[in-house]
Amino acid sequence: MILDLEDSVHADEKDAARIIVRNALRCVDFYGAERMVRINQLPLGLEDLDAVVPESPHLILIPKAEHADQVWLMPIIESALGVEHAFEIATAADAVVALTIGLEDYTADLGVVKTPEGRESLHARLRVVNAAKAAGIQAIDSVYGDVGDVEGLRVWAAHSRSMGFEGMGCIHPRQIEPIHQAFAPSQPELERALKVVAAFEDAEAKGLGVVSLGTKMIDAPVVKRALRLVDQAKRAGLIPENGGSDG
């Protein structure tokens, strides 16, 4: 759950919004959802931090990150310069756990129109994914702005996952389920991953240095991906937390 103090708040309402967000963090029951706050650009963002950090939000989103010294936890890449410095930003501090991109400001910075297909931002999104993966952190895609276009959201989210993103933002509750469905492993993917994990665990138990599935050798990167996919499926509730390779 992202509480926004930046673009969705009029300049004259910043102080009031800061108090509202602080009080929400202090008093509202978020029913287990991660509580995130998007602060304003510096230096106004420092006032936001003073207000919200004592209430222990899970994450701080930093808009229009362009240089490493702006980074605390979850930078948002929103400009051409930010894209060029993506890896530097991703590795600026141990506290950086994810890297995301804001396409409205990015396309405005380029001077182009943001389209449903996203051709104009493909390069930037791939750069953000690559920087995040190289830094060993999560890559989170931008929001899909058309709340009424559920099918368009499904297509975008599926493409996003295929690019390497591990999630994306949403701006309305009706977008949550389609996004969860798009990023969840498919049944054939999950069944294949469980078989690979079973073969890996069997090889480990026997002290074998080689993993095989049937007559085929399984490379280490394939095993690593299968382990991550099974872990993702457990966190998504697709298989029990104590469920193993036997399904």
N, C-alpha and C positions, 0 to 999 in steps of 0.2 A: 504494500500500500504506500504510494508516493504522495506525500503532502508537499504541494508546490508553493514556493515563495517567489518564483521567478516570473516566467512569461505570462502565466495565467493571472497575475496580480497587477492591477494598475499601479503606476508609480506613486499615486497619492495614498494608496492603501497598504503600502509595505509594512508600516509599523503595526497597523491593526492585524494584518495577516500573520505577522510574526507572533503576536500574542495568542491568536487563535490556534496556530499550529503548536505553540508551546503547551497551551492548555489541553489540546487534543492528545498530545503525547502523554500528558500527565494524567488525564482523566478517562479517556475513551478506551473501551475494551475492543481490541483489534482481533480478538478470537484467534490468536496464534499467528496472524499474518506478520511478516516482516514489516517493520515501520521504517520508511525511508523519507528523507527530507531533501528536496532540491533547493539549495540556497541560491542567492543572487550572485552575480559576478562580484569579484573584489572591487573596491573595498567594502561594499555594502554587505557582502556575504559574511564578513567577520562579525557584524552585528547579529546576523542570523545564527551563526555558530554559538555566540555567547548565550543566545536564548534557548536553543534546542539541545545542545550537547549535554547539559545537565539532566535532561530528561531521557538520556540513553537511547536514542534511535539506533536501529541496527546498521543503517548505512547513511552516508551523506553523499548526495549527488552534486557534482561540481560542474556547472554549465560552462560551455565555451572554453574548455581547457586547451591551452596552446603551448604551454611551457611546463617543464618538470616541476618548477618551484610553486606551481599552483595546485599541486596534487595532494590530496589526503587519502580518500578511500575509493570512490567510484567515479572517475572522470568521464564526462560526456564530450566526445569529439564532435564539434559543431562548425568547423571551418576548414578551409583548405590547409591552413598552416597547422591546425591540430592534427589533420590526417598525416602530414609530413612528419610530425613529431610523435606519432602514435606509440611506437615502441619505447621511446624515451619516457613518455608519460606513464606507460604501463609499468615500467621498471623503476619509477622515481622513488618509490618507498615500499617497504614490506607490507604496509597497510592497504595497498591497492589490491583489491580482490576481484575486480571486474572492470571491463572497458566497454563503453557503449557509445552509440552514435545518435545524434539528433539531426534528422534529415531536413526539417523545415529550415533551420538556420544554415545548415550546410549548403543546401541548394540556393538559398538566398545569397550566401557568400559567393557562390559560383556565378550567380546571375542567370540561373536556369529555372525552368518550371519543374516542380516535383510531380512525377507521373505515377500512376498506379503500378506500372511495370518496374519502375526503379532503375531504368537503364542508365540514367544520368548519375546515379550514386553507386553503381556496381563496383567501380574501382575503389571508392572510399570504403565501402563495406567490407570488401575483401582485404583491404589494408588493415582495417581494424581487427578483423578475425585473425589475420596472420600475426599482428603485433601481440594480441592477447595470447594466442597459442604459444608464441615464442617466449612470452613472459611467464607462461604457466598459470594464467588466470582465465576467468570466464569471459567470453565474448557475448554481449547482449545486444540484440538488434533494436532498431528504432521502433516507435509505435506505428500502428497503421491508423491513419487519421479518419478514414471514412467509417464511422460507427455502423452505418446502415448496410454496408457492403460485406456481409459475412463470408460470401464465397470468395470475394477478392482477398479478404483476410486469410482464409484457408490457403489460398494459392501462395500468397506472400510468405506466410509462416512456414509452409512446406519448403519453399525455395530457401528461406532463411536457414532452416535446419540443414539443408543439403550443402549450404555454403560453409557450415561449421559453427554457426551461432548456437548457443546453448539455451537461449530464451529470447524473449522480446518484451517490450513494454506494452501496456494496454491502457486505454483512456476511458473504458466503460466496462462494467461488470459483464455485459453480454459477450465481450471479446475473450473472456478468460477460458471458457470451455473449448472454443475452436483452437486457441493457442496451445492449450494443454494437449489436445488431441494431435495437433500437427507435430509437436515436439516429442511426443511419446513414441517409443519404439513400436514398429508394427509387429503383428504376431509372427510372421515369418522371420523377421529380424531377431526377435526375442528367442524363438525356438532355436535358430542357428547359434546365437550367442550362448545359450544354455548348454548346447552340445559342445561348443568350443571350451567353455569353462569346465565342463565335466571332464573333457579329455585332458585339459591342463592340470586339474586337481589329481586325476588318476596318474599322470606322468610324475607329478611331484611326489605322490605317495609311494611310487615305485622307485624314486630316485633317478628317473630318466631325464636326460638333458634335452630330449627331443619330444615335442608334442605332435601327436598324429590323430587324425580323425578319419577312421576307416583306413583307406590306403593313401590318404593325402597327408603330407607334412603341413603343420600349422606354424606359420612364422610368428615371432614374438610380437610384432605390431598388431597382428590379427588377434592374438590372445589379449593384449592390452586393451584393444577396442572392445572386445567382448566383455571383459571384466567391467569396463566403464559403463557399457550399455546395460548390463545386468544390475549394476548399482543404481543407475538411473531409473530402471524399471521398478526397483524396490522403493526408491524414494517417491515414485509416482503412484505407488500402491498397486502396480500391475501384478506383482508377485509379492508374497509375504517377506518381511524383513529377514526372517530366519529361513526363507526358502533358498534352496541351493541349486546346484547344477542338475539335480534330478527332477527339477520343475515342481 
